[in-house]
């Protein structure tokens, strides 16, 4: 059955090319884990995870065990890292679906130990270190009890160590340098405990594009480990913005990365209204002259932020058409008075390109006071994702 005309197009080939480009930036110094959490940042895990694997990704990163199970279903051979930890009762699913869990709380290690009995070589675990973000990860002071859980006879095996660089988009690098210093201290403790993890997983898109890969790789090498970075936003074609200034390496990457997602809808109908006509809820827009208005099949339940009403434009017939009135749950209205020939069935671009015009996730973010990650991830589940 034909569906409501509000959909997202996913260019899987662009994602593949982005992954290969990012891997070239790692220059053989680090492995890349493709972040596909939150339904691949709203792009569709089912479409994007296999594309990343086709491009050469051996590792996929998800938030939860349930996301990991979904990733395993479409990528049977990939390593799947559950970054958000495990919750009570999830250990069995970790084992049954050959997932790799990140842990930092002793209770998480308890859950994994209870499920690990059937894993002959020991259940692989990646231990997260809190190097300053105070979000998740074991502190340096609390590291000893966690490391004791990987001693001789344990059903758990410390395969990796990770941390999150929370200010890698600050181009002066001061915070990142301090975090890597604390990570170095943690690795000394791990070495002193006689443990030999294989992977050191550090850094996101900003770390990779900002030139941190060499330092991370050097740190890994000193402890006999392999470096791994975890690009997310860049995988989907956007380079994060740096403050106070963008490094040359990021600026050049921005020109190469290809956006993966386009979000589209259609004109449902066109009407002419007289001067004085009220448009939308609570009359926040009143026509000052006769106008032609186009209703489109997208609203805030689809992820079109309500704050964009009277504050943004979408693309129709290659031109920018202002959103007028408040955005409704399922519809929005465009002013097409100055765009000739607009009619029902015309394609409308919410995010993407049409003719010579483009609307980016950064544009949406600037208009609503948020970030591109949120713009992507809040596109509603009812909006069809279609591979093109």
C-alpha positions as CSV (number, residue, x, y, z in Angstrom):
1,X,0.0,0.0,0.0
2,X,1.3,3.5,-0.8
3,X,2.3,5.3,2.4
4,X,2.1,8.9,3.6
5,X,4.6,11.0,1.6
6,X,7.2,11.7,4.3
7,X,10.4,9.7,3.9
8,X,14.2,9.7,4.4
9,X,16.5,8.7,1.6
10,X,19.8,7.0,2.7
11,X,22.7,6.9,0.3
12,X,24.5,3.8,1.6
13,X,27.3,4.2,-1.0
14,X,28.1,7.6,0.5
15,X,28.3,6.1,3.9
16,X,30.7,3.4,2.5
17,X,32.9,6.1,0.9
18,X,32.9,8.2,4.1
19,X,34.1,5.2,6.1
20,X,36.9,4.5,3.7
21,X,37.9,8.1,3.7
22,X,38.0,8.2,7.5
23,X,40.0,5.0,7.6
24,X,42.5,6.7,5.3
25,X,42.9,9.5,7.9
26,X,43.8,6.9,10.5
27,X,46.7,6.1,8.2
28,X,47.1,2.6,9.5
29,X,47.6,3.8,13.0
30,X,44.2,2.9,14.3
31,X,41.2,0.7,13.7
32,X,37.8,2.4,13.3
33,X,34.6,1.3,15.0
34,X,31.5,2.5,13.1
35,X,29.0,4.1,15.5
36,X,25.5,3.0,14.6
37,X,23.8,3.6,17.9
38,X,20.4,5.3,18.1
39,X,19.3,3.7,14.9
40,X,22.5,4.9,13.2
41,X,21.8,8.5,14.3
42,X,18.3,8.2,12.9
43,X,19.6,7.0,9.5
44,X,18.5,3.3,10.0
45,X,20.7,0.7,11.6
46,X,19.3,-1.9,9.2
47,X,20.6,0.1,6.2
48,X,23.8,1.6,7.7
49,X,25.4,-1.2,9.7
50,X,25.7,-3.5,6.7
51,X,27.0,-0.6,4.6
52,X,29.7,0.1,7.1
53,X,30.7,-3.6,7.1
54,X,30.8,-3.6,3.3
55,X,33.2,-0.7,3.5
56,X,35.5,-2.7,5.8
57,X,34.3,-2.0,9.3
58,X,35.1,-4.9,11.6
59,X,33.5,-3.2,14.7
60,X,30.1,-1.6,15.2
61,X,29.1,0.5,18.2
62,X,25.6,0.5,19.7
63,X,24.2,1.9,22.9
64,X,22.2,-1.0,24.3
65,X,22.0,-4.8,24.3
66,X,18.7,-4.6,22.3
67,X,20.4,-2.5,19.7
68,X,23.3,-5.0,19.7
69,X,20.8,-7.9,19.0
70,X,19.4,-5.9,16.1
71,X,22.9,-5.2,14.7
72,X,23.8,-8.9,15.0
73,X,20.7,-9.7,13.0
74,X,21.9,-7.7,10.0
75,X,25.7,-8.1,10.5
76,X,26.3,-11.7,11.6
77,X,30.1,-11.5,11.4
78,X,30.9,-8.0,12.8
79,X,32.1,-7.4,16.4
80,X,29.4,-5.4,18.1
81,X,30.3,-3.2,21.1
82,X,27.6,-2.3,23.5
83,X,28.8,1.1,24.7
84,X,26.0,1.9,27.2
85,X,26.6,-1.1,29.4
86,X,24.4,-4.0,30.5
87,X,21.4,-4.0,32.8
88,X,20.1,-6.7,35.1
89,X,19.1,-9.8,33.2
90,X,20.9,-8.9,29.9
91,X,24.0,-10.9,30.3
92,X,22.6,-14.0,28.7
93,X,21.7,-12.0,25.6
94,X,25.2,-10.7,25.4
95,X,26.5,-14.2,25.3
96,X,23.8,-15.7,23.1
97,X,24.3,-13.0,20.4
98,X,28.1,-12.8,20.7
99,X,28.1,-9.1,21.8
100,X,30.9,-7.4,23.5
101,X,29.9,-5.3,26.5
102,X,31.5,-2.1,27.9
103,X,31.4,-2.1,31.7
104,X,32.5,0.2,34.5
105,X,30.3,-0.7,37.5
106,X,30.9,-3.8,39.6
107,X,27.2,-4.7,39.2
108,X,27.7,-4.8,35.5
109,X,30.6,-7.2,36.0
110,X,28.5,-9.3,38.2
111,X,25.8,-9.6,35.5
112,X,28.4,-10.6,32.9
113,X,30.1,-13.1,35.2
114,X,26.8,-14.9,35.8
115,X,26.4,-15.3,32.0
116,X,29.9,-16.1,31.1
117,X,30.2,-19.7,32.1
118,X,29.6,-21.1,28.6
119,X,32.3,-18.9,27.0
120,X,35.4,-21.1,27.0
121,X,38.0,-18.4,26.3
122,X,36.4,-16.0,28.8
123,X,33.8,-13.4,28.0
124,X,35.5,-10.3,26.4
125,X,34.8,-7.1,28.2
126,X,35.9,-3.5,27.5
127,X,36.5,-1.5,30.6
128,X,35.6,2.2,30.4
129,X,37.7,4.7,32.3
130,X,36.3,8.1,33.5
131,X,39.1,10.5,32.5
132,X,37.1,13.6,33.4
133,X,33.6,13.7,31.9
134,X,32.0,12.3,35.1
135,X,29.3,10.5,33.1
136,X,30.2,6.8,32.9
137,X,33.4,5.0,33.5
138,X,35.4,3.8,36.5
139,X,37.4,6.4,38.3
140,X,41.2,6.1,38.7
141,X,40.6,5.7,42.5
142,X,38.1,2.9,42.0
143,X,40.0,1.1,39.3
144,X,41.6,-1.5,41.6
145,X,38.4,-3.4,42.6
146,X,37.4,-3.5,38.9
147,X,40.7,-4.9,37.7
148,X,40.6,-7.6,40.4
149,X,37.5,-9.0,38.7
150,X,39.7,-10.0,35.7
151,X,42.3,-12.0,37.7
152,X,43.2,-15.6,37.3
153,X,40.2,-17.9,37.2
154,X,37.8,-15.2,36.2
155,X,35.2,-16.0,33.5
156,X,35.8,-12.5,32.2
157,X,38.6,-11.4,29.9
158,X,39.7,-7.7,29.7
159,X,39.9,-7.3,25.9
160,X,39.8,-3.5,25.7
161,X,40.1,-0.2,27.6
162,X,38.1,2.9,26.5
163,X,37.4,6.4,27.4
164,X,35.4,9.3,25.8
165,X,37.1,12.5,24.8
166,X,34.4,15.1,25.8
167,X,36.1,18.2,24.3
168,X,37.9,16.9,21.2
169,X,36.2,19.7,19.3
170,X,38.1,22.3,21.3
171,X,40.9,23.0,19.0
172,X,43.4,24.1,21.6
173,X,43.5,20.5,22.8
174,X,44.1,21.4,26.5
175,X,41.2,19.2,27.9
176,X,42.1,16.3,25.6
177,X,45.7,16.4,26.7
178,X,44.7,16.2,30.3
179,X,42.3,13.3,29.6
180,X,45.0,11.3,27.8
181,X,47.3,11.9,30.8
182,X,44.7,10.4,33.2
183,X,44.2,7.5,30.8
184,X,48.0,6.9,30.8
185,X,47.8,6.7,34.6
186,X,45.0,4.1,34.3
187,X,46.9,2.1,31.8
188,X,49.9,2.0,34.3
189,X,47.6,0.5,36.9
190,X,46.3,-2.1,34.4
191,X,49.8,-3.0,33.5
192,X,50.8,-3.3,37.1
193,X,47.9,-5.7,37.7
194,X,49.4,-8.0,35.1
195,X,46.5,-7.5,32.6
196,X,47.2,-7.2,28.9
197,X,44.2,-5.8,27.0
198,X,44.3,-5.8,23.2
199,X,42.4,-2.6,22.3
200,X,42.6,1.0,23.4
201,X,39.4,2.7,22.2
202,X,39.6,6.5,22.4
203,X,38.1,9.3,20.4
204,X,35.2,10.3,18.2
205,X,34.8,12.1,14.9
206,X,36.3,15.3,16.3
207,X,39.4,13.4,17.6
208,X,40.0,11.8,14.2
209,X,39.4,14.9,12.1
210,X,41.3,17.1,14.6
211,X,44.5,15.1,14.3
212,X,44.5,13.2,17.6
213,X,45.0,9.8,16.0
214,X,48.8,9.9,16.3
215,X,48.9,10.6,20.0
216,X,46.3,8.0,20.7
217,X,48.2,5.4,18.6
218,X,51.4,6.2,20.4
219,X,49.8,5.7,23.8
220,X,48.3,2.4,22.7
221,X,51.7,1.2,21.4
222,X,53.5,2.0,24.7
223,X,51.2,-0.5,26.4
224,X,51.3,-3.2,23.6
225,X,47.7,-2.4,22.5
226,X,46.0,-1.5,19.2
227,X,44.3,1.9,18.9
228,X,40.7,2.2,18.0
229,X,38.7,5.4,17.2
230,X,34.9,5.6,17.1
231,X,33.6,8.0,14.4
232,X,29.9,8.8,14.4
233,X,28.8,12.1,12.9
234,X,31.5,12.1,10.2
235,X,30.5,8.6,9.1
236,X,27.1,10.2,8.1
237,X,28.8,13.0,6.2
238,X,29.1,15.9,8.6
239,X,32.3,17.2,10.2
240,X,31.8,18.5,13.7
241,X,32.5,22.2,14.2
242,X,35.5,23.2,16.2
243,X,36.0,26.0,18.6
244,X,37.6,28.5,18.7
245,X,38.9,27.7,15.2
246,X,38.8,24.8,12.8
247,X,42.0,22.8,12.2
248,X,43.1,22.6,8.6
249,X,42.7,18.8,8.7
250,X,39.0,19.1,9.6
251,X,38.3,21.8,7.0
252,X,39.8,19.6,4.2
253,X,37.8,16.6,5.4
254,X,34.6,18.7,5.4
255,X,35.0,19.1,1.7
256,X,35.3,15.3,1.1
257,X,32.6,13.9,3.4
258,X,29.3,13.2,1.7
259,X,25.9,13.6,3.5
260,X,24.1,10.3,3.7
261,X,20.6,11.4,4.6
262,X,18.0,13.4,2.7
263,X,14.6,14.1,4.3
264,X,11.6,14.7,2.0
265,X,7.9,15.2,1.9
266,X,5.3,16.4,-0.7
267,X,2.8,19.2,-1.2
268,X,-0.6,17.9,-0.2
269,X,-2.5,20.8,-1.5
270,X,-2.3,24.5,-2.4
271,X,-4.8,27.3,-1.5
272,X,-5.1,31.0,-1.9
273,X,-5.9,33.1,1.2
274,X,-6.8,36.8,1.5
275,X,-5.1,39.4,3.5
276,X,-6.0,39.0,7.1
277,X,-6.2,35.2,7.0
278,X,-4.9,33.4,10.1
279,X,-2.5,30.5,9.5
280,X,-2.1,27.6,12.0
281,X,-2.7,27.2,15.7
282,X,-3.2,30.4,17.8
283,X,-2.8,32.7,14.8
284,X,0.9,33.2,15.1
285,X,1.0,34.2,11.4
286,X,-1.5,36.5,9.7
287,X,-1.4,37.1,6.0
288,X,-0.7,40.8,5.2
289,X,-1.6,40.3,1.5
290,X,-3.2,37.6,-0.6
291,X,-1.0,34.5,-0.4
292,X,-0.6,31.1,-1.9
293,X,0.0,28.5,0.8
294,X,1.1,24.8,0.4
295,X,0.3,22.2,3.0
296,X,3.0,19.6,3.4
297,X,2.8,16.1,5.0
298,X,5.4,16.6,7.8
299,X,5.0,17.8,11.3
300,X,6.6,17.7,14.8
301,X,5.6,14.0,15.3
302,X,7.9,13.3,12.3
303,X,10.7,15.3,13.9
304,X,10.1,18.7,12.2
305,X,10.8,20.9,15.2
306,X,7.9,23.0,16.3
307,X,10.2,26.0,16.8
308,X,10.8,26.2,13.1
309,X,7.4,27.7,12.5
310,X,7.8,31.3,11.2
311,X,11.5,30.8,11.5
312,X,12.7,28.5,8.7
313,X,12.3,27.5,5.0
314,X,12.0,24.3,3.1
315,X,12.8,23.7,-0.5
316,X,10.2,23.3,-3.3
317,X,10.9,23.6,-7.0
318,X,14.5,24.5,-6.2
319,X,13.5,27.6,-4.1
320,X,13.2,28.4,-0.4
321,X,9.6,28.5,0.8
322,X,9.1,29.9,4.4
323,X,7.3,27.9,7.0
324,X,4.3,30.0,8.1
325,X,2.3,29.5,11.2
326,X,2.9,26.9,13.9
327,X,4.0,23.4,12.8
328,X,1.3,20.9,13.6
329,X,1.7,17.3,14.7
330,X,1.4,15.9,11.2
331,X,1.4,18.9,8.8
332,X,3.1,22.2,8.1
333,X,2.3,25.1,5.8
334,X,4.7,26.9,3.3
335,X,4.4,30.3,1.7
336,X,4.7,29.6,-2.0
337,X,3.3,33.0,-3.2
338,X,6.5,33.8,-5.1
339,X,7.2,30.3,-6.4
340,X,5.5,29.7,-9.7
341,X,3.5,26.5,-10.4
342,X,3.6,24.8,-7.1
343,X,1.0,22.1,-7.0
344,X,0.0,18.9,-5.1
345,X,2.6,16.2,-5.4
346,X,5.6,18.5,-5.7
347,X,8.6,17.2,-3.8
348,X,9.6,19.2,-0.7
349,X,13.1,18.9,0.8
350,X,13.3,19.3,4.6
351,X,16.9,18.3,4.8
352,X,19.1,17.8,1.8
353,X,19.6,19.5,-1.6
354,X,17.2,20.5,-4.4
355,X,18.6,22.3,-7.5
356,X,21.3,24.7,-6.3
357,X,19.9,25.0,-2.8
358,X,20.7,23.0,0.3
359,X,19.5,22.6,3.8
360,X,21.8,20.9,6.3
361,X,21.5,19.5,9.8
362,X,23.6,22.4,10.9
363,X,21.0,24.8,9.5
364,X,18.2,23.0,11.4
365,X,20.4,23.0,14.6
366,X,21.1,26.7,14.3
367,X,17.4,27.6,14.0
368,X,16.4,25.5,17.0
369,X,19.4,25.9,19.4
370,X,20.6,22.4,19.3
371,X,23.2,20.2,17.5
372,X,23.1,18.0,14.3
373,X,23.2,14.8,16.3
374,X,19.8,15.7,17.8
375,X,18.4,16.8,14.5
376,X,19.1,13.4,12.9
377,X,18.1,11.3,15.9
378,X,14.8,12.9,16.5
379,X,13.4,12.1,13.0
380,X,10.5,10.0,13.8
381,X,10.3,6.2,13.5
382,X,7.2,6.5,11.4
383,X,9.2,8.3,8.7
384,X,10.2,5.6,6.2
385,X,14.0,5.1,5.6
386,X,14.7,4.2,2.0
387,X,18.0,3.1,0.5
388,X,18.9,5.0,-2.7
